[in-house]
Amino acid sequence: MNVIDTKPVGMPVAKKIMSGIETDRELTYEQKLALEHLNKFTVLEPAKAEKLLEEVSGVLRMSDETRIQILNLLPKNPDELRMIFTRENFSLKENEIKTILEIIKKYLK
């Protein structure tokens, strides 16, 4: 198998992909563990996750990896959110933190 391209995906999309693979064939041990983890910790459905990513992207420009980390971790406080942004070349302003956390809270209802 040759890898042509890689793209970060959030846990909701990964869960959907892995569930589809499971219906087609037997999963390997590692794939079963990954699917078990996804089933246990995935909070949002793929459609809601995509909307959340779009809204978060509207707040400020950030890498795809950072957006996906926000989706996967769904930070609940400013400190958790700041930890995700440590890999970026900038720090968040207070109003950006507040806006992102409000978006997340809206999707967790």
Secondary structure by P-SEA (a helix, b strand, c coil): ccccbbbbbcaaaaaaaaaaaaaaccccaaaaaaaaaaaacccccaaaaaaaaaaaaaaccccaaaaaaaaaaccccaaaaaaaaccccccccaaaaaaaaaaaaaaac
